[in-house]
Amino acid sequence: MTTSTLTPQRRALLSRRSLWLAYATAGYNLLEGLVAIAAGAAASSTALIGFGLDSFVEVSSAAVVIWQFRSRVPEERERLALRLIGVSFFALAAWITVDAGRALLGDGDASPSPVGIGLAVASLIIMPLLVRAKRRTGRELGSATVMADSTQTALCTYLSAVLLVGLLLNAGLGWSWADPIAALAIAAVAVREGIAAWRGDQCDDCAPPTHAATATTADPAPSCTDGCQSDAAAPRS
């Protein structure tokens, strides 16, 4: 289904679903971020603190979606929403890089964190469910912002795996250097996704955001707007 064939009722339903998915994401990530930063501070874990900050970036990404879809015409806010998400990625990457560099230069070693390990496992279970729901909604609605937000949530899944590996290596083998290395991997992915969001490279397979009121059977062939590229780097579910 493309947006040119969406009824007003279906469009309204998808918009409400986007809002509720954003609310759910913000709620979970707020809790996740608080736990991760507290556990990271206790264990002097740069990767765990960076993961917690990424959770707050995810909250900000969800807030952008909420801001967009509370508008009467969400498409008008799409380009700015994407750039706001991109900026949040860049800020995260900058902070993590500085703190990981400090850790690698010998300013303290990370201690094992059972709480952090449990948190990473929980995120690996919950995040993929949100990613799938967001991508289905974003593709049908033709929203690059929802797709960008799904990429942010997918990034959280990947970061959970990276974090888990780093924490397990530190806990099991005493490799404290694995923690800042895992953090730098998080920063690198954040930069890549920030660039993609800034350019609008998030909707390679989404439908065009055509207004239902003006859609006709004579609409041109589907093509994404706002700079979406066919070669988008966003990971697929």
CYANA upper distance limits for C-alpha pairs under 8 A (distance plus 0.5 A):
  1 MET  CA      5 THR  CA      7.10
  1 MET  CA      6 LEU  CA      7.73
  1 MET  CA    140 GLU  CA      6.74
  1 MET  CA    207 ALA  CA      8.39
  2 THR  CA      6 LEU  CA      7.00
  2 THR  CA    140 GLU  CA      6.64
  2 THR  CA    141 LEU  CA      7.89
  2 THR  CA    142 GLY  CA      7.81
  2 THR  CA    207 ALA  CA      5.55
  2 THR  CA    208 PRO  CA      7.53
  2 THR  CA    222 PRO  CA      8.39
  3 THR  CA     11 ARG  CA      8.43
  3 THR  CA    140 GLU  CA      7.40
  3 THR  CA    141 LEU  CA      6.57
  3 THR  CA    142 GLY  CA      6.87
  3 THR  CA    207 ALA  CA      6.48
  3 THR  CA    208 PRO  CA      6.68
  3 THR  CA    209 PRO  CA      6.65
  3 THR  CA    210 THR  CA      6.36
  3 THR  CA    211 HIS  CA      8.12
  3 THR  CA    212 ALA  CA      7.60
  4 SER  CA    208 PRO  CA      8.17
  4 SER  CA    210 THR  CA      6.51
  4 SER  CA    211 HIS  CA      8.09
  4 SER  CA    212 ALA  CA      7.02
  4 SER  CA    215 ALA  CA      5.82
  4 SER  CA    216 THR  CA      7.46
  4 SER  CA    217 THR  CA      8.29
  4 SER  CA    219 ASP  CA      7.71
  5 THR  CA    212 ALA  CA      8.33
  5 THR  CA    215 ALA  CA      8.15
  6 LEU  CA     10 ARG  CA      6.47
  6 LEU  CA     11 ARG  CA      6.61
  6 LEU  CA    212 ALA  CA      7.20
  7 THR  CA     11 ARG  CA      6.70
  7 THR  CA    212 ALA  CA      7.22
  8 PRO  CA     12 ALA  CA      6.59
  8 PRO  CA    212 ALA  CA      6.70
  8 PRO  CA    213 ALA  CA      8.41
  9 GLN  CA     13 LEU  CA      6.71
 10 ARG  CA     14 LEU  CA      6.71
 11 ARG  CA     15 SER  CA      6.64
 11 ARG  CA    141 LEU  CA      7.25
 11 ARG  CA    212 ALA  CA      8.46
 12 ALA  CA     16 ARG  CA      6.71
 13 LEU  CA     17 ARG  CA      6.66
 14 LEU  CA     18 SER  CA      6.61
 14 LEU  CA    137 THR  CA      6.80
 14 LEU  CA    141 LEU  CA      6.96
 15 SER  CA     19 LEU  CA      6.86
 15 SER  CA     69 PHE  CA      6.89
 15 SER  CA    141 LEU  CA      8.23
 16 ARG  CA     20 TRP  CA      6.79
 16 ARG  CA     69 PHE  CA      8.39
 17 ARG  CA     21 LEU  CA      6.58
 17 ARG  CA    137 THR  CA      7.96
 18 SER  CA     22 ALA  CA      6.66
 18 SER  CA     65 VAL  CA      8.11
 18 SER  CA     66 ILE  CA      8.50
 18 SER  CA     69 PHE  CA      8.04
 18 SER  CA    134 LYS  CA      7.56
 18 SER  CA    137 THR  CA      7.36
 18 SER  CA    138 GLY  CA      8.32
 18 SER  CA    146 VAL  CA      7.62
 19 LEU  CA     23 TYR  CA      6.71
 19 LEU  CA     65 VAL  CA      7.52
 19 LEU  CA     66 ILE  CA      6.08
 19 LEU  CA     69 PHE  CA      7.03
 19 LEU  CA     70 ARG  CA      8.44
 20 TRP  CA     24 ALA  CA      6.64
 21 LEU  CA     25 THR  CA      6.59
 21 LEU  CA    130 LEU  CA      7.77
 21 LEU  CA    133 ALA  CA      8.31
 21 LEU  CA    134 LYS  CA      7.50
 22 ALA  CA     26 ALA  CA      6.57
 22 ALA  CA     62 ALA  CA      5.25
 22 ALA  CA     63 ALA  CA      7.59
 22 ALA  CA     65 VAL  CA      6.99
 22 ALA  CA     66 ILE  CA      6.87
 23 TYR  CA     27 GLY  CA      6.67
 23 TYR  CA     62 ALA  CA      7.46
 23 TYR  CA     63 ALA  CA      8.49
 23 TYR  CA     66 ILE  CA      8.05
 24 ALA  CA     28 TYR  CA      6.71
 25 THR  CA     29 ASN  CA      6.47
 25 THR  CA     58 GLU  CA      8.07
 25 THR  CA     59 VAL  CA      7.40
 25 THR  CA     62 ALA  CA      7.00
 25 THR  CA    130 LEU  CA      7.99
 26 ALA  CA     30 LEU  CA      6.43
 26 ALA  CA     58 GLU  CA      7.50
 26 ALA  CA     59 VAL  CA      4.99
 26 ALA  CA     60 SER  CA      8.23
 26 ALA  CA     62 ALA  CA      6.26
 26 ALA  CA     63 ALA  CA      7.75
 27 GLY  CA     31 LEU  CA      7.07
 27 GLY  CA     59 VAL  CA      8.22
 28 TYR  CA     32 GLU  CA      6.59
 29 ASN  CA     33 GLY  CA      6.27
 29 ASN  CA     55 SER  CA      5.52
 29 ASN  CA     56 PHE  CA      7.08
 29 ASN  CA     58 GLU  CA      7.17
 29 ASN  CA     59 VAL  CA      6.58
 30 LEU  CA     34 LEU  CA      6.83
 30 LEU  CA     55 SER  CA      7.14
 30 LEU  CA     56 PHE  CA      6.78
 30 LEU  CA     59 VAL  CA      6.99
 31 LEU  CA     35 VAL  CA      6.81
 32 GLU  CA     36 ALA  CA      6.51
 32 GLU  CA     52 GLY  CA      7.23
 32 GLU  CA     55 SER  CA      6.99
 32 GLU  CA    119 LEU  CA      7.90
 33 GLY  CA     37 ILE  CA      6.54
 33 GLY  CA     51 PHE  CA      7.85
 33 GLY  CA     52 GLY  CA      4.49
 33 GLY  CA     53 LEU  CA      6.78
 33 GLY  CA     54 ASP  CA      8.03
 33 GLY  CA     55 SER  CA      5.43
 33 GLY  CA     56 PHE  CA      6.51
 34 LEU  CA     38 ALA  CA      6.65
 34 LEU  CA     52 GLY  CA      7.22
 35 VAL  CA     39 ALA  CA      6.54
 35 VAL  CA     52 GLY  CA      7.97
 35 VAL  CA    119 LEU  CA      8.50
 36 ALA  CA     40 GLY  CA      6.28
 36 ALA  CA     48 LEU  CA      6.31
 36 ALA  CA     49 ILE  CA      6.57
 36 ALA  CA     51 PHE  CA      7.24
 36 ALA  CA     52 GLY  CA      5.21
 36 ALA  CA    116 GLY  CA      6.89
 36 ALA  CA    119 LEU  CA      7.89
 37 ILE  CA     41 ALA  CA      6.44
 37 ILE  CA     48 LEU  CA      7.14
 37 ILE  CA     49 ILE  CA      5.18
 37 ILE  CA     50 GLY  CA      8.37
 37 ILE  CA     51 PHE  CA      8.35
 37 ILE  CA     52 GLY  CA      5.62
 37 ILE  CA     53 LEU  CA      7.90
 38 ALA  CA     42 ALA  CA      6.78
 38 ALA  CA     49 ILE  CA      8.40
 39 ALA  CA     43 ALA  CA      6.70
 39 ALA  CA     48 LEU  CA      7.82
 39 ALA  CA     49 ILE  CA      8.33
 39 ALA  CA    113 SER  CA      7.46
 39 ALA  CA    115 VAL  CA      7.01
 39 ALA  CA    116 GLY  CA      6.79
 40 GLY  CA     44 SER  CA      6.06
 40 GLY  CA     45 SER  CA      5.17
 40 GLY  CA     46 THR  CA      7.29
 40 GLY  CA     47 ALA  CA      8.14
 40 GLY  CA     48 LEU  CA      5.35
 40 GLY  CA     49 ILE  CA      5.38
 40 GLY  CA    113 SER  CA      8.25
 40 GLY  CA    116 GLY  CA      7.92
 41 ALA  CA     45 SER  CA      7.04
 41 ALA  CA     49 ILE  CA      7.40
 43 ALA  CA    110 ALA  CA      6.09
 43 ALA  CA    111 SER  CA      5.20
 43 ALA  CA    112 PRO  CA      7.04
 43 ALA  CA    113 SER  CA      6.67
 44 SER  CA    108 GLY  CA      7.76
 44 SER  CA    109 ASP  CA      7.23
 44 SER  CA    110 ALA  CA      5.30
 44 SER  CA    111 SER  CA      6.96
 45 SER  CA     49 ILE  CA      6.71
 45 SER  CA    109 ASP  CA      8.12
 45 SER  CA    110 ALA  CA      5.21
 45 SER  CA    111 SER  CA      7.44
 45 SER  CA    179 ASP  CA      7.15
 45 SER  CA    180 PRO  CA      8.38
 46 THR  CA     50 GLY  CA      6.43
 46 THR  CA     96 ILE  CA      8.04
 46 THR  CA     99 ASP  CA      7.05
 46 THR  CA    100 ALA  CA      6.59
 46 THR  CA    103 ALA  CA      7.75
 46 THR  CA    110 ALA  CA      7.97
 46 THR  CA    179 ASP  CA      7.05
 46 THR  CA    180 PRO  CA      6.41
 46 THR  CA    183 ALA  CA      7.02
 47 ALA  CA     51 PHE  CA      6.52
 47 ALA  CA     96 ILE  CA      8.45
 47 ALA  CA    100 ALA  CA      8.21
 47 ALA  CA    163 LEU  CA      6.96
 47 ALA  CA    166 GLY  CA      8.38
 47 ALA  CA    179 ASP  CA      5.97
 47 ALA  CA    180 PRO  CA      6.38
 47 ALA  CA    182 ALA  CA      6.64
 47 ALA  CA    183 ALA  CA      4.90
 48 LEU  CA     52 GLY  CA      6.73
 48 LEU  CA    116 GLY  CA      7.25
 48 LEU  CA    163 LEU  CA      7.41
 48 LEU  CA    183 ALA  CA      8.48
 49 ILE  CA     53 LEU  CA      6.76
 50 GLY  CA     54 ASP  CA      6.65
 50 GLY  CA     92 LEU  CA      8.26
 50 GLY  CA     95 TRP  CA      8.49
 50 GLY  CA     96 ILE  CA      6.27
 50 GLY  CA    183 ALA  CA      7.06
 50 GLY  CA    186 ILE  CA      8.42
 51 PHE  CA     55 SER  CA      6.83
 51 PHE  CA    159 LEU  CA      7.59
 51 PHE  CA    160 SER  CA      8.20
 51 PHE  CA    163 LEU  CA      8.00
 51 PHE  CA    183 ALA  CA      8.50
 52 GLY  CA     56 PHE  CA      7.17
 53 LEU  CA     57 VAL  CA      6.82
 53 LEU  CA     92 LEU  CA      7.45
 54 ASP  CA     58 GLU  CA      6.62
 54 ASP  CA     92 LEU  CA      7.04
 54 ASP  CA    156 CYS  CA      7.86
 55 SER  CA     59 VAL  CA      6.81
 55 SER  CA    156 CYS  CA      7.94
 56 PHE  CA     60 SER  CA      6.76
 57 VAL  CA     61 SER  CA      6.63
 57 VAL  CA     88 SER  CA      6.43
 57 VAL  CA     89 PHE  CA      7.57
 57 VAL  CA     92 LEU  CA      7.73
 58 GLU  CA     62 ALA  CA      6.66
 58 GLU  CA    149 ASP  CA      8.47
 58 GLU  CA    152 GLN  CA      6.96
 58 GLU  CA    153 THR  CA      7.38
 58 GLU  CA    156 CYS  CA      8.44
 59 VAL  CA     63 ALA  CA      6.61
 60 SER  CA     64 VAL  CA      6.76
 60 SER  CA     85 ILE  CA      8.06
 60 SER  CA     88 SER  CA      7.97
 61 SER  CA     65 VAL  CA      7.05
 61 SER  CA     84 LEU  CA      8.37
 61 SER  CA     85 ILE  CA      6.00
 61 SER  CA     88 SER  CA      8.16
 61 SER  CA    149 ASP  CA      6.65
 61 SER  CA    152 GLN  CA      7.99
 62 ALA  CA     66 ILE  CA      6.74
 62 ALA  CA    149 ASP  CA      7.31
 63 ALA  CA     67 TRP  CA      6.56
 64 VAL  CA     68 GLN  CA      6.63
 64 VAL  CA     81 ALA  CA      6.36
 64 VAL  CA     84 LEU  CA      7.83
 64 VAL  CA     85 ILE  CA      7.76
 65 VAL  CA     69 PHE  CA      6.58
 65 VAL  CA     81 ALA  CA      7.73
 65 VAL  CA    145 THR  CA      7.25
 65 VAL  CA    146 VAL  CA      7.29
 65 VAL  CA    149 ASP  CA      8.00
 66 ILE  CA     70 ARG  CA      6.50
 67 TRP  CA     71 SER  CA      7.47
 68 GLN  CA     74 PRO  CA      5.72
 68 GLN  CA     75 GLU  CA      8.35
 68 GLN  CA     77 ARG  CA      6.22
 68 GLN  CA     78 GLU  CA      7.44
 68 GLN  CA     81 ALA  CA      7.39
 69 PHE  CA     73 VAL  CA      8.25
 69 PHE  CA     74 PRO  CA      5.60
 70 ARG  CA     74 PRO  CA      7.74
 71 SER  CA     77 ARG  CA      8.50
 73 VAL  CA     77 ARG  CA      8.28
 74 PRO  CA     78 GLU  CA      7.20
 75 GLU  CA    143 SER  CA      8.18
 75 GLU  CA    209 PRO  CA      7.29
 77 ARG  CA     81 ALA  CA      6.52
 78 GLU  CA     82 LEU  CA      6.72
 78 GLU  CA    143 SER  CA      8.25
 78 GLU  CA    144 ALA  CA      7.62
 78 GLU  CA    145 THR  CA      6.54
 78 GLU  CA    226 ASP  CA      8.33
 79 ARG  CA     83 ARG  CA      6.98
 79 ARG  CA    200 GLY  CA      7.95
 79 ARG  CA    226 ASP  CA      6.63
 80 LEU  CA     84 LEU  CA      6.70
 81 ALA  CA     85 ILE  CA      6.89
 81 ALA  CA    145 THR  CA      7.06
 82 LEU  CA     86 GLY  CA      6.77
 82 LEU  CA    144 ALA  CA      8.14
 82 LEU  CA    145 THR  CA      6.25
 82 LEU  CA    148 ALA  CA      7.55
 82 LEU  CA    197 ALA  CA      5.94
 82 LEU  CA    198 TRP  CA      6.52
 82 LEU  CA    200 GLY  CA      6.97
 83 ARG  CA     87 VAL  CA      6.71
 83 ARG  CA    197 ALA  CA      6.79
 83 ARG  CA    198 TRP  CA      5.18
 83 ARG  CA    199 ARG  CA      8.31
 83 ARG  CA    200 GLY  CA      8.47
 84 LEU  CA     88 SER  CA      6.93
 84 LEU  CA    198 TRP  CA      8.42
 85 ILE  CA     89 PHE  CA      7.05
 85 ILE  CA    148 ALA  CA      8.30
 85 ILE  CA    149 ASP  CA      8.35
 85 ILE  CA    194 GLY  CA      7.70
 85 ILE  CA    197 ALA  CA      6.99
 85 ILE  CA    198 TRP  CA      8.07
 86 GLY  CA     90 PHE  CA      7.02
 86 GLY  CA    193 GLU  CA      7.81
 86 GLY  CA    194 GLY  CA      4.62
 86 GLY  CA    195 ILE  CA      6.92
 86 GLY  CA    196 ALA  CA      7.97
 86 GLY  CA    197 ALA  CA      5.39
 86 GLY  CA    198 TRP  CA      5.43
 87 VAL  CA     91 ALA  CA      6.77
 87 VAL  CA    194 GLY  CA      7.14
 87 VAL  CA    198 TRP  CA      8.11
 88 SER  CA     92 LEU  CA      6.80
 88 SER  CA    194 GLY  CA      8.00
 89 PHE  CA     93 ALA  CA      6.80
 89 PHE  CA    190 ALA  CA      5.83
 89 PHE  CA    191 VAL  CA      6.79
 89 PHE  CA    193 GLU  CA      7.47
 89 PHE  CA    194 GLY  CA      5.33
 90 PHE  CA     94 ALA  CA      6.72
 90 PHE  CA    190 ALA  CA      7.30
 90 PHE  CA    191 VAL  CA      6.26
 90 PHE  CA    194 GLY  CA      6.39
 91 ALA  CA     95 TRP  CA      6.91
 92 LEU  CA     96 ILE  CA      6.77
 92 LEU  CA    187 ALA  CA      7.61
 92 LEU  CA    190 ALA  CA      7.63
 93 ALA  CA     97 THR  CA      6.57
 93 ALA  CA    186 ILE  CA      8.05
 93 ALA  CA    187 ALA  CA      4.77
 93 ALA  CA    188 ALA  CA      7.47
 93 ALA  CA    190 ALA  CA      6.24
 93 ALA  CA    191 VAL  CA      6.58
 94 ALA  CA     98 VAL  CA      6.92
 94 ALA  CA    187 ALA  CA      7.87
 95 TRP  CA     99 ASP  CA      6.80
 96 ILE  CA    100 ALA  CA      6.34
 96 ILE  CA    183 ALA  CA      6.94
 96 ILE  CA    184 LEU  CA      7.33
 96 ILE  CA    186 ILE  CA      8.40
 96 ILE  CA    187 ALA  CA      6.51
 97 THR  CA    101 GLY  CA      6.52
 97 THR  CA    183 ALA  CA      8.06
 97 THR  CA    184 LEU  CA      6.50
 97 THR  CA    187 ALA  CA      6.83
 98 VAL  CA    102 ARG  CA      6.83
 99 ASP  CA    103 ALA  CA      6.83
100 ALA  CA    104 LEU  CA      6.68
100 ALA  CA    180 PRO  CA      5.24
100 ALA  CA    181 ILE  CA      7.82
100 ALA  CA    183 ALA  CA      6.75
100 ALA  CA    184 LEU  CA      6.96
101 GLY  CA    105 LEU  CA      6.74
101 GLY  CA    180 PRO  CA      7.93
102 ARG  CA    106 GLY  CA      7.37
102 ARG  CA    107 ASP  CA      6.43
103 ALA  CA    107 ASP  CA      5.57
103 ALA  CA    108 GLY  CA      6.70
103 ALA  CA    109 ASP  CA      7.53
103 ALA  CA    180 PRO  CA      6.79
104 LEU  CA    177 TRP  CA      7.19
104 LEU  CA    180 PRO  CA      6.94
109 ASP  CA    176 SER  CA      6.25
109 ASP  CA    177 TRP  CA      8.13
110 ALA  CA    170 ASN  CA      8.18
110 ALA  CA    176 SER  CA      6.12
110 ALA  CA    179 ASP  CA      7.46
111 SER  CA    170 ASN  CA      7.92
111 SER  CA    171 ALA  CA      7.99
111 SER  CA    176 SER  CA      7.99
112 PRO  CA    167 LEU  CA      7.19
112 PRO  CA    170 ASN  CA      6.64
112 PRO  CA    171 ALA  CA      5.17
113 SER  CA    117 ILE  CA      6.88
113 SER  CA    167 LEU  CA      7.46
113 SER  CA    171 ALA  CA      7.82
114 PRO  CA    118 GLY  CA      6.74
115 VAL  CA    119 LEU  CA      6.65
116 GLY  CA    120 ALA  CA      6.67
116 GLY  CA    164 LEU  CA      8.41
116 GLY  CA    167 LEU  CA      7.95
117 ILE  CA    121 VAL  CA      6.86
117 ILE  CA    164 LEU  CA      6.32
117 ILE  CA    167 LEU  CA      6.94
117 ILE  CA    168 LEU  CA      7.83
118 GLY  CA    122 ALA  CA      6.75
119 LEU  CA    123 SER  CA      6.76
120 ALA  CA    124 LEU  CA      6.78
120 ALA  CA    160 SER  CA      5.39
120 ALA  CA    161 ALA  CA      7.46
120 ALA  CA    163 LEU  CA      7.19
120 ALA  CA    164 LEU  CA      6.16
121 VAL  CA    125 ILE  CA      7.12
121 VAL  CA    160 SER  CA      7.75
121 VAL  CA    164 LEU  CA      7.76
122 ALA  CA    126 ILE  CA      6.81
123 SER  CA    127 MET  CA      6.01
123 SER  CA    156 CYS  CA      8.26
123 SER  CA    157 THR  CA      7.03
123 SER  CA    160 SER  CA      6.76
124 LEU  CA    128 PRO  CA      7.43
124 LEU  CA    157 THR  CA      6.10
124 LEU  CA    160 SER  CA      6.59
124 LEU  CA    161 ALA  CA      7.46
125 ILE  CA    129 LEU  CA      8.02
126 ILE  CA    130 LEU  CA      7.38
127 MET  CA    131 VAL  CA      6.74
127 MET  CA    153 THR  CA      6.91
127 MET  CA    154 ALA  CA      7.44
127 MET  CA    156 CYS  CA      7.56
127 MET  CA    157 THR  CA      6.18
128 PRO  CA    132 ARG  CA      6.70
128 PRO  CA    153 THR  CA      8.40
128 PRO  CA    154 ALA  CA      7.33
128 PRO  CA    157 THR  CA      7.19
129 LEU  CA    133 ALA  CA      6.94
130 LEU  CA    134 LYS  CA      6.59
130 LEU  CA    150 SER  CA      8.17
130 LEU  CA    153 THR  CA      7.77
131 VAL  CA    135 ARG  CA      6.61
131 VAL  CA    150 SER  CA      5.67
131 VAL  CA    151 THR  CA      7.96
131 VAL  CA    153 THR  CA      6.45
131 VAL  CA    154 ALA  CA      6.41
131 VAL  CA    237 SER  CA      7.87
132 ARG  CA    136 ARG  CA      6.77
132 ARG  CA    150 SER  CA      8.46
132 ARG  CA    237 SER  CA      7.00
133 ALA  CA    137 THR  CA      6.76
134 LYS  CA    138 GLY  CA      6.38
134 LYS  CA    146 VAL  CA      6.99
134 LYS  CA    147 MET  CA      7.46
134 LYS  CA    149 ASP  CA      8.27
134 LYS  CA    150 SER  CA      6.04
135 ARG  CA    139 ARG  CA      6.43
135 ARG  CA    146 VAL  CA      7.79
135 ARG  CA    147 MET  CA      6.39
135 ARG  CA    150 SER  CA      6.58
135 ARG  CA    237 SER  CA      8.37
136 ARG  CA    140 GLU  CA      6.83
137 THR  CA    141 LEU  CA      6.48
137 THR  CA    146 VAL  CA      8.15
138 GLY  CA    142 GLY  CA      6.18
138 GLY  CA    143 SER  CA      5.54
138 GLY  CA    144 ALA  CA      7.47
138 GLY  CA    145 THR  CA      8.28
138 GLY  CA    146 VAL  CA      5.53
138 GLY  CA    147 MET  CA      5.86
138 GLY  CA    206 CYS  CA      7.39
139 ARG  CA    143 SER  CA      7.19
139 ARG  CA    147 MET  CA      7.80
139 ARG  CA    203 CYS  CA      8.03
139 ARG  CA    205 ASP  CA      7.20
139 ARG  CA    206 CYS  CA      4.67
139 ARG  CA    207 ALA  CA      6.46
140 GLU  CA    206 CYS  CA      7.19
140 GLU  CA    207 ALA  CA      6.75
141 LEU  CA    206 CYS  CA      8.12
141 LEU  CA    207 ALA  CA      7.19
141 LEU  CA    209 PRO  CA      7.56
142 GLY  CA    203 CYS  CA      8.19
142 GLY  CA    206 CYS  CA      5.38
142 GLY  CA    207 ALA  CA      4.60
142 GLY  CA    208 PRO  CA      5.59
142 GLY  CA    209 PRO  CA      5.41
142 GLY  CA    224 CYS  CA      8.28
143 SER  CA    147 MET  CA      6.92
143 SER  CA    203 CYS  CA      7.83
143 SER  CA    206 CYS  CA      7.47
143 SER  CA    207 ALA  CA      8.11
143 SER  CA    208 PRO  CA      8.30
143 SER  CA    209 PRO  CA      6.90
144 ALA  CA    148 ALA  CA      6.52
144 ALA  CA    200 GLY  CA      7.55
144 ALA  CA    202 GLN  CA      6.12
144 ALA  CA    203 CYS  CA      5.59
144 ALA  CA    206 CYS  CA      7.91
144 ALA  CA    228 CYS  CA      8.15
145 THR  CA    149 ASP  CA      6.58
145 THR  CA    202 GLN  CA      8.17
146 VAL  CA    150 SER  CA      6.61
147 MET  CA    151 THR  CA      6.78
147 MET  CA    202 GLN  CA      6.19
147 MET  CA    203 CYS  CA      6.68
148 ALA  CA    152 GLN  CA      6.83
148 ALA  CA    197 ALA  CA      6.70
148 ALA  CA    202 GLN  CA      5.84
148 ALA  CA    203 CYS  CA      8.31
149 ASP  CA    153 THR  CA      6.79
150 SER  CA    154 ALA  CA      6.55
151 THR  CA    155 LEU  CA      6.51
151 THR  CA    193 GLU  CA      8.19
151 THR  CA    202 GLN  CA      8.31
151 THR  CA    234 ALA  CA      6.79
151 THR  CA    235 PRO  CA      7.44
152 GLN  CA    156 CYS  CA      6.91
152 GLN  CA    193 GLU  CA      8.14
153 THR  CA    157 THR  CA      7.08
154 ALA  CA    158 TYR  CA      6.95
154 ALA  CA    235 PRO  CA      8.18
155 LEU  CA    159 LEU  CA      6.51
155 LEU  CA    189 VAL  CA      8.12
155 LEU  CA    190 ALA  CA      8.27
156 CYS  CA    160 SER  CA      6.54
157 THR  CA    161 ALA  CA      7.08
158 TYR  CA    162 VAL  CA      6.82
159 LEU  CA    163 LEU  CA      6.32
159 LEU  CA    186 ILE  CA      6.55
160 SER  CA    164 LEU  CA      6.49
161 ALA  CA    165 VAL  CA      6.79
162 VAL  CA    166 GLY  CA      6.79
162 VAL  CA    182 ALA  CA      6.48
162 VAL  CA    185 ALA  CA      8.21
162 VAL  CA    186 ILE  CA      8.07
163 LEU  CA    167 LEU  CA      6.56
163 LEU  CA    179 ASP  CA      8.26
163 LEU  CA    182 ALA  CA      6.77
163 LEU  CA    183 ALA  CA      8.18
164 LEU  CA    168 LEU  CA      6.51
165 VAL  CA    169 LEU  CA      6.63
166 GLY  CA    170 ASN  CA      6.72
166 GLY  CA    178 ALA  CA      5.67
166 GLY  CA    179 ASP  CA      5.64
166 GLY  CA    181 ILE  CA      8.41
166 GLY  CA    182 ALA  CA      6.28
167 LEU  CA    171 ALA  CA      6.51
167 LEU  CA    178 ALA  CA      8.19
167 LEU  CA    179 ASP  CA      7.09
168 LEU  CA    172 GLY  CA      6.17
168 LEU  CA    173 LEU  CA      8.37
169 LEU  CA    173 LEU  CA      5.86
169 LEU  CA    174 GLY  CA      7.08
169 LEU  CA    175 TRP  CA      6.28
169 LEU  CA    176 SER  CA      8.35
169 LEU  CA    178 ALA  CA      7.19
170 ASN  CA    174 GLY  CA      4.96
170 ASN  CA    175 TRP  CA      4.98
170 ASN  CA    176 SER  CA      5.62
170 ASN  CA    177 TRP  CA      8.33
170 ASN  CA    178 ALA  CA      7.01
170 ASN  CA    179 ASP  CA      7.55
171 ALA  CA    175 TRP  CA      8.18
175 TRP  CA    179 ASP  CA      8.36
176 SER  CA    180 PRO  CA      8.42
177 TRP  CA    181 ILE  CA      6.93
178 ALA  CA    182 ALA  CA      6.50
179 ASP  CA    183 ALA  CA      6.82
180 PRO  CA    184 LEU  CA      6.70
181 ILE  CA    185 ALA  CA      6.89
182 ALA  CA    186 ILE  CA      6.89
183 ALA  CA    187 ALA  CA      6.87
184 LEU  CA    188 ALA  CA      6.70
185 ALA  CA    189 VAL  CA      6.91
186 ILE  CA    190 ALA  CA      6.71
187 ALA  CA    191 VAL  CA      6.80
188 ALA  CA    192 ARG  CA      6.99
189 VAL  CA    193 GLU  CA      6.73
190 ALA  CA    194 GLY  CA      6.46
191 VAL  CA    195 ILE  CA      6.77
192 ARG  CA    196 ALA  CA      6.90
193 GLU  CA    197 ALA  CA      6.62
193 GLU  CA    234 ALA  CA      8.00
194 GLY  CA    198 TRP  CA      6.61
195 ILE  CA    199 ARG  CA      6.68
196 ALA  CA    200 GLY  CA      6.48
196 ALA  CA    201 ASP  CA      5.37
196 ALA  CA    202 GLN  CA      7.21
196 ALA  CA    232 ALA  CA      7.92
196 ALA  CA    233 ALA  CA      7.53
196 ALA  CA    234 ALA  CA      7.99
197 ALA  CA    201 ASP  CA      6.53
197 ALA  CA    202 GLN  CA      7.04
199 ARG  CA    227 GLY  CA      6.66
199 ARG  CA    228 CYS  CA      7.80
200 GLY  CA    226 ASP  CA      6.66
200 GLY  CA    227 GLY  CA      5.63
200 GLY  CA    228 CYS  CA      5.41
200 GLY  CA    229 GLN  CA      8.00
201 ASP  CA    227 GLY  CA      7.23
201 ASP  CA    228 CYS  CA      5.07
201 ASP  CA    229 GLN  CA      5.78
201 ASP  CA    230 SER  CA      8.44
201 ASP  CA    231 ASP  CA      8.30
201 ASP  CA    232 ALA  CA      5.37
201 ASP  CA    233 ALA  CA      7.48
201 ASP  CA    234 ALA  CA      7.80
202 GLN  CA    228 CYS  CA      6.71
202 GLN  CA    229 GLN  CA      8.11
202 GLN  CA    232 ALA  CA      6.56
202 GLN  CA    233 ALA  CA      8.07
202 GLN  CA    234 ALA  CA      6.45
203 CYS  CA    224 CYS  CA      7.19
203 CYS  CA    228 CYS  CA      6.22
203 CYS  CA    229 GLN  CA      7.75
203 CYS  CA    230 SER  CA      8.39
203 CYS  CA    232 ALA  CA      7.78
204 ASP  CA    224 CYS  CA      7.77
204 ASP  CA    228 CYS  CA      6.92
204 ASP  CA    229 GLN  CA      6.33
204 ASP  CA    230 SER  CA      5.22
204 ASP  CA    231 ASP  CA      7.27
204 ASP  CA    232 ALA  CA      6.27
205 ASP  CA    230 SER  CA      8.13
206 CYS  CA    224 CYS  CA      7.37
207 ALA  CA    222 PRO  CA      6.81
207 ALA  CA    223 SER  CA      7.54
207 ALA  CA    224 CYS  CA      7.15
208 PRO  CA    222 PRO  CA      6.03
208 PRO  CA    223 SER  CA      6.03
208 PRO  CA    224 CYS  CA      5.49
208 PRO  CA    225 THR  CA      7.33
209 PRO  CA    224 CYS  CA      7.88
209 PRO  CA    225 THR  CA      8.00
210 THR  CA    214 THR  CA      7.99
210 THR  CA    215 ALA  CA      6.97
211 HIS  CA    215 ALA  CA      6.62
215 ALA  CA    219 ASP  CA      7.00
224 CYS  CA    228 CYS  CA      6.07
224 CYS  CA    229 GLN  CA      8.15
228 CYS  CA    232 ALA  CA      7.90
